């Protein structure tokens, strides 16, 4: 019996890995070509779903790393993030600019959370 649970494993990566009371999510992206707002909303919905499948929720977030294709989109992404994040339990967070997997991706978010 393994003490590591992998959600949606594929040949290259798993969407989430659960071990030692923590869950690590792979970088989540929205549909390419959509607005920063739409992509951020899709990413956060995906995070909610994966965290629920792992047995936890956003109130248990420990860390978030956010990559933007263009830091000019920081305020637009933050508007969606601020409406979503649990204000009583915000994670440690870093945001940076990076070239993402394709030119039509604008936001990628990676999180680590504690299990309930």
PyMOL commands that set and color helices and strands:
alter all, ss='L'
color gray80, all
select helices_A, chain A and resi 36-54+58-60+71-84
alter helices_A, ss='H'
color red, helices_A
select strands_A, chain A and resi 5-7+16-19+22-25+28-29+61-68+92-97+107-114
alter strands_A, ss='S'
color yellow, strands_A
deselect
rebuild
show_as cartoon
